[in-house]
Every structure is written in C-alpha cells, then in structure tokens.
Amino acid sequence: MTIWLPDADETLIARVAVGFATGAATPVADMRWFRDTERRDIQADLPGWPEGPSFTVRSKSERRLRKGARFGGGVLLVATLGVLESLAGSGSTGNAATLGTPEEPENEVEDFPVLWAAPNTTARTLPWQLDPARRPKEQRTHLVVTDRRVLVLGLRDNKDDPLDEVLWETARSNVVVAARKEFCRYDTDFTITFKDGSWCRLAGWNSNCRDDATRSLETPLPLMTPDDLTPGQQQAVQKLLEGKRPGGTLLLYRRPSRNVYVTYQLDDRVDPAYGVGSEAFKLMDPDGENARFHKGDI
C-alpha cells in the first residue's frame, strides 16, 4: 500500500475524487468533448491519450424521441411534440425543471467541452485517466490541493491497497480560479481555469468533493491560524478535537459571512471513492457557537 503524502514543509488542504464532467442537458447528455479555442475536437491530438468514444450533439428530432421514450407511449409523444419543439431551441428539452437555466448555453447545452485549451497550454497536459470513458473501471482519480501544488493521482479502487501514482501536477499559483457550476446533476461540477486561459470542467464524486476542491483553491487561500481565533472559537475547536486521533491536519477557513469553517482530517485515511474526508468539522460564529449557514460558507 502506497499513500501519497505531502512534503514535510507542505500542507495537504484537500484530496477528493474527481473526473471529467458529463453533459446533463438533453442535447449533450452523457457526453463530453475536448476542444481548442476554435471549438475543434482535439482529443486525437493529446499526447499519450488512448482512443476514446466519439460523440455527436443530438438533433432536435433525437431529443424529442429520447424524451418520448421516457414517457413510454407514442400518443403522449405526439401530444407533447409542440411543447418539446419550443424547449428544444434552448437545448433544455426534458430536464429544464431539474437543471434550471444554463449559465453558459454554448458550453452546457449546444456543446459540452470539459477541456478548453489552445496549443501548448496547461489544460492539454491533464492526464487521460480523468476521462471516465477511458479510465479502467478498477481505477480512480483524485485531485489533491496543497498550499503549494495541485496534483492528480491515480489509484486502485481498493481501500486496503490504494497504490497512489502521481499522474500530473502544477504549481498552485498556476490556477487562476476554481468555480462551482450550477447547471449540472447532483451539484458536482466545477471548472479550473489556469493562467494561460485554458480550463477544464471536472465533477466530484459528490457535492462535498466539489465543495472541498473549490474552497481549497480559493485565491488568496483563506486559511487562518489558531491565533486568529477569538477565545470562544479557540475553546470550540479544542472541544471539537477531543478524542480525535492526533497527527491530523486542522484547517480553519475564514468565510465571507465572518463565520469560520473548521475541518480536521487524517491525511493517511484515504477512501478511494471519496478521498480524504473530515474527521470532524464545524461552522462557527465569532463567539464559537454553531453558525447558520450562508452561501459560500462551505
């Protein structure tokens, strides 16, 4: 068993299971593309990538049939064609109610790029193992964020023998922004944009993976030290850690609401399905009391 650990002078902030995202709107559902800045398909040009599936955006007639099949009846299909035709223009056929309004129709409905990269840019160096359609079923990929680096690890889907392998890394300073995406299934999607303008769209194993990843990639990193806490907050943290195994990492996040989000993680306790989760966590107000959640706290 080989578990990746940060260097002695480095702090592990997050480790979560991720992969390239998957389209949710009907025209691009269950599909993804790899594009250059002219919207050309570049997957055949990515060095070392094995061959993968080729997708085509669904036509309006295919969208109607896909929706009609779900209803399970031709009569109902005919009755709904008029409504579906009007929805098809926006690309939200069949799931407008659950997905809401796309933030970027050109990238979420009309097309679904998960890699957007001009030649010789950072996103083109991302490992093919992030692609669920190429990655072996017995393998997982984890995104690791430290105070210095961002990495992608490959590992076996086996709690007793993870066998970490570093597939890719870049300096943390190469990341400009990580943004959560609202137009997706299960609140899992987010994008990472690099200094050269290239970006990728990833999906966490669940919404907590996405939230841990994007919070850890905020710039500037909003970490506090125990000395930054009020006496009430210091007491709350001390109580939170009672009975917990020593040697873990305590992370204190200053949030825009003035609340403080506290997590305690054991860096060597890796779950292939998730990554490294919190052994304990708390959202506290300036007095150290449990705080009411505001958008952006987590």
C-alpha positions as CSV (number, residue, x, y, z in Angstrom):
1,M,0.0,0.0,0.0
2,T,1.4,3.4,-1.1
3,I,-0.4,6.5,0.0
4,W,0.7,9.9,-1.3
5,L,1.6,12.4,1.5
6,P,2.7,16.0,1.2
7,D,6.3,17.0,1.8
8,A,7.3,17.9,5.4
9,D,7.0,21.6,4.7
10,E,3.8,21.3,2.8
11,T,0.1,21.2,4.0
12,L,-2.5,19.0,2.4
13,I,-5.6,21.0,2.1
14,A,-7.9,18.7,0.1
15,R,-7.9,15.3,-1.6
16,V,-11.1,14.4,-3.4
17,A,-12.3,12.0,-6.1
18,V,-12.9,13.7,-9.4
19,G,-13.1,13.1,-13.2
20,F,-14.1,15.0,-16.3
21,A,-17.7,16.1,-16.0
22,T,-20.6,14.7,-18.1
23,G,-23.2,16.6,-20.0
24,A,-26.6,16.9,-18.4
25,A,-28.8,18.8,-20.8
26,T,-30.6,16.5,-23.3
27,P,-28.6,17.5,-26.4
28,V,-25.3,16.6,-24.7
29,A,-26.5,14.2,-22.0
30,D,-23.9,11.6,-21.1
31,M,-21.3,13.1,-23.4
32,R,-18.2,15.3,-23.3
33,W,-15.8,16.9,-25.7
34,F,-12.2,18.2,-25.7
35,R,-11.8,21.5,-27.6
36,D,-9.4,24.1,-28.7
37,T,-10.3,27.8,-28.7
38,E,-11.8,27.4,-32.2
39,R,-14.1,24.7,-30.8
40,R,-12.4,22.0,-32.8
41,D,-12.1,18.5,-31.3
42,I,-8.5,17.9,-30.1
43,Q,-8.7,14.5,-28.3
44,A,-6.8,12.9,-31.1
45,D,-4.0,15.4,-30.7
46,L,-3.5,15.0,-26.9
47,P,-0.2,13.2,-26.4
48,G,-0.4,9.7,-24.9
49,W,-4.2,9.6,-24.9
50,P,-5.7,6.3,-25.9
51,E,-8.6,6.3,-28.3
52,G,-11.9,7.1,-26.8
53,P,-15.6,7.4,-27.8
54,S,-16.7,10.0,-30.4
55,F,-19.9,11.9,-29.6
56,T,-22.3,14.0,-31.6
57,V,-24.7,16.6,-30.2
58,R,-28.3,15.3,-30.6
59,S,-30.5,16.8,-33.2
60,K,-33.9,18.2,-32.2
61,S,-35.7,15.1,-33.5
62,E,-33.4,12.8,-31.5
63,R,-34.1,15.0,-28.4
64,R,-37.9,14.5,-28.9
65,L,-37.6,10.8,-29.3
66,R,-35.3,10.5,-26.3
67,K,-37.9,12.3,-24.2
68,G,-40.8,10.4,-25.7
69,A,-39.2,7.1,-24.9
70,R,-39.1,8.1,-21.3
71,F,-42.8,8.6,-21.3
72,G,-43.3,5.2,-22.8
73,G,-46.1,5.9,-25.3
74,G,-46.5,7.2,-28.8
75,V,-49.7,9.0,-28.1
76,L,-48.2,11.0,-25.3
77,L,-45.2,11.7,-27.5
78,V,-47.4,13.2,-30.2
79,A,-49.3,15.3,-27.7
80,T,-46.1,16.8,-26.3
81,L,-44.2,17.4,-29.5
82,G,-45.2,21.1,-29.7
83,V,-44.0,21.8,-26.2
84,L,-40.8,19.8,-26.8
85,E,-40.1,21.7,-30.0
86,S,-40.2,25.0,-28.2
87,L,-37.9,23.8,-25.5
88,A,-35.5,22.2,-28.0
89,G,-34.5,25.7,-29.2
90,S,-33.0,26.4,-25.8
91,G,-31.5,22.9,-25.5
92,S,-33.2,22.2,-22.2
93,T,-35.5,19.5,-23.6
94,G,-36.6,17.1,-20.9
95,N,-34.8,18.4,-17.9
96,A,-35.4,22.1,-17.7
97,A,-37.2,21.8,-14.4
98,T,-34.4,19.9,-12.7
99,L,-31.4,21.7,-14.2
100,G,-32.7,25.2,-14.2
101,T,-31.2,27.9,-16.6
102,P,-27.7,27.2,-18.1
103,E,-25.0,29.6,-17.1
104,E,-23.2,29.1,-20.4
105,P,-25.5,27.6,-23.1
106,E,-22.7,27.4,-25.6
107,N,-20.7,25.1,-23.2
108,E,-23.5,23.3,-21.4
109,V,-26.3,22.8,-24.0
110,E,-25.1,23.4,-27.5
111,D,-21.7,21.8,-26.7
112,F,-20.1,20.3,-23.6
113,P,-16.3,20.9,-23.5
114,V,-14.5,19.5,-20.5
115,L,-11.2,20.6,-21.8
116,W,-10.7,24.0,-23.4
117,A,-7.1,24.5,-24.5
118,A,-5.1,26.2,-27.2
119,P,-1.8,24.5,-28.2
120,N,0.9,24.3,-25.6
121,T,-1.4,25.3,-22.7
122,T,-1.7,23.7,-19.2
123,A,-5.1,22.0,-19.7
124,R,-3.7,19.9,-22.6
125,T,-1.3,18.3,-20.1
126,L,-4.0,16.9,-17.9
127,P,-4.0,13.1,-17.7
128,W,-6.3,10.9,-19.8
129,Q,-7.2,8.9,-16.7
130,L,-9.6,11.8,-15.7
131,D,-11.9,10.7,-18.5
132,P,-14.4,8.1,-17.2
133,A,-14.7,6.7,-20.7
134,R,-11.0,5.9,-20.9
135,R,-10.1,5.1,-17.3
136,P,-10.1,1.5,-16.3
137,K,-13.1,0.6,-14.1
138,E,-10.9,-0.5,-11.3
139,Q,-9.1,2.8,-11.1
140,R,-10.0,6.2,-9.5
141,T,-8.6,9.6,-9.9
142,H,-8.1,12.1,-7.1
143,L,-7.5,15.8,-7.2
144,V,-5.0,16.9,-4.5
145,V,-4.6,20.5,-3.4
146,T,-1.8,21.7,-1.1
147,D,-0.6,25.1,-0.1
148,R,2.0,24.8,-3.0
149,R,0.7,22.4,-5.6
150,V,-2.3,20.9,-7.4
151,L,-2.0,17.2,-8.4
152,V,-3.9,14.4,-10.0
153,L,-3.4,11.0,-8.5
154,G,-4.4,7.6,-10.0
155,L,-5.1,4.8,-7.6
156,R,-6.8,1.4,-7.3
157,D,-10.4,1.3,-6.2
158,N,-9.3,-0.7,-3.1
159,K,-9.4,0.6,0.4
160,D,-6.8,-1.8,1.6
161,D,-4.4,-1.2,-1.3
162,P,-4.8,2.3,-2.9
163,L,-1.4,2.4,-4.5
164,D,-1.2,6.1,-5.3
165,E,0.5,7.2,-8.5
166,V,1.2,10.9,-9.4
167,L,-0.3,11.4,-12.9
168,W,0.0,15.2,-13.1
169,E,0.9,18.3,-11.1
170,T,1.2,22.0,-11.4
171,A,2.1,24.9,-9.1
172,R,-0.9,26.2,-7.1
173,S,0.0,29.7,-8.5
174,N,-0.9,28.4,-12.0
175,V,-4.6,28.2,-11.0
176,V,-6.4,31.5,-11.5
177,V,-9.9,30.4,-10.3
178,A,-12.0,27.4,-9.4
179,A,-15.7,28.0,-9.9
180,R,-18.7,25.8,-8.9
181,K,-21.2,25.2,-11.7
182,E,-24.9,25.3,-11.1
183,F,-26.1,23.7,-14.3
184,C,-25.3,20.1,-13.6
185,R,-26.6,16.9,-12.0
186,Y,-26.2,16.5,-8.2
187,D,-24.2,19.8,-7.7
188,T,-20.9,18.1,-8.6
189,D,-19.4,20.2,-11.4
190,F,-16.7,22.8,-11.2
191,T,-14.2,24.4,-13.5
192,I,-10.5,25.2,-13.0
193,T,-9.0,28.0,-15.1
194,F,-5.2,28.3,-15.5
195,K,-3.1,31.3,-16.0
196,D,-2.8,30.8,-19.8
197,G,-6.6,30.8,-20.1
198,S,-7.1,27.1,-20.6
199,W,-9.6,25.4,-18.4
200,C,-11.2,22.1,-17.5
201,R,-14.6,21.1,-16.2
202,L,-14.5,18.4,-13.6
203,A,-17.1,16.6,-11.5
204,G,-16.6,15.5,-7.9
205,W,-17.8,12.1,-6.7
206,N,-20.4,14.0,-4.8
207,S,-21.2,17.7,-4.0
208,N,-18.9,17.6,-0.9
209,C,-15.9,16.7,-3.2
210,R,-16.7,19.7,-5.4
211,D,-17.0,22.0,-2.4
212,D,-13.8,20.8,-0.8
213,A,-11.9,21.2,-4.1
214,T,-13.2,24.7,-4.9
215,R,-12.8,26.0,-1.3
216,S,-9.2,24.8,-1.2
217,L,-8.4,26.5,-4.5
218,E,-9.7,30.0,-3.4
219,T,-7.2,32.8,-4.0
220,P,-5.9,34.0,-1.7
221,L,-6.1,30.9,0.3
222,P,-8.4,31.9,3.2
223,L,-6.7,29.8,5.9
224,M,-6.4,31.2,9.4
225,T,-4.2,30.1,12.3
226,P,-5.4,29.3,15.8
227,D,-4.0,32.7,17.0
228,D,-6.5,34.4,14.6
229,L,-9.5,32.9,16.5
230,T,-11.4,34.6,19.3
231,P,-11.3,32.9,22.8
232,G,-14.7,31.4,22.2
233,Q,-13.7,30.0,18.8
234,Q,-10.5,28.5,20.3
235,Q,-12.5,26.8,23.0
236,A,-14.9,25.4,20.4
237,V,-12.0,24.0,18.3
238,Q,-10.5,22.4,21.4
239,K,-13.8,20.7,22.2
240,L,-14.2,19.6,18.6
241,L,-10.8,17.8,18.7
242,E,-11.4,16.0,22.0
243,G,-10.9,12.2,21.5
244,K,-9.7,12.6,17.9
245,R,-6.6,10.8,16.7
246,P,-3.6,13.1,16.9
247,G,-1.3,13.9,14.0
248,G,-4.0,15.1,11.6
249,T,-4.4,18.5,9.9
250,L,-6.5,21.2,11.3
251,L,-7.8,23.7,8.7
252,L,-9.5,27.0,9.7
253,Y,-11.2,28.8,6.8
254,R,-12.3,32.4,7.1
255,R,-15.6,32.8,5.2
256,P,-17.2,35.9,3.6
257,S,-20.0,35.8,6.2
258,R,-17.5,36.2,9.0
259,N,-18.2,32.6,10.1
260,V,-15.2,30.2,10.4
261,Y,-15.3,26.8,8.9
262,V,-13.2,24.2,10.8
263,T,-12.2,20.8,9.5
264,Y,-9.9,18.2,10.9
265,Q,-8.6,15.5,8.6
266,L,-6.3,12.5,8.8
267,D,-4.1,12.7,5.7
268,D,-3.4,8.9,5.6
269,R,-7.0,7.9,5.9
270,V,-7.9,7.6,2.2
271,D,-11.2,6.3,0.8
272,P,-10.8,5.7,-3.0
273,A,-14.5,6.6,-3.6
274,Y,-14.1,10.0,-1.9
275,G,-10.6,10.9,-1.0
276,V,-9.7,12.4,2.4
277,G,-12.8,13.5,4.3
278,S,-13.2,15.4,7.6
279,E,-12.9,13.5,10.8
280,A,-14.7,16.5,12.4
281,F,-16.0,19.8,11.2
282,K,-17.8,22.8,12.5
283,L,-19.1,26.1,11.2
284,M,-18.9,28.7,14.0
285,D,-19.8,32.3,14.5
286,P,-17.3,34.8,16.1
287,D,-18.2,33.5,19.5
288,G,-17.6,29.9,18.6
289,E,-21.2,28.9,18.6
290,N,-22.8,26.9,15.8
291,A,-23.5,29.3,12.9
292,R,-26.3,29.4,10.5
293,F,-25.1,28.6,7.0
294,H,-24.8,31.3,4.4
295,K,-24.0,30.8,0.8
296,G,-20.2,30.4,0.4
297,D,-19.6,29.2,3.9
298,I,-19.0,25.6,2.7
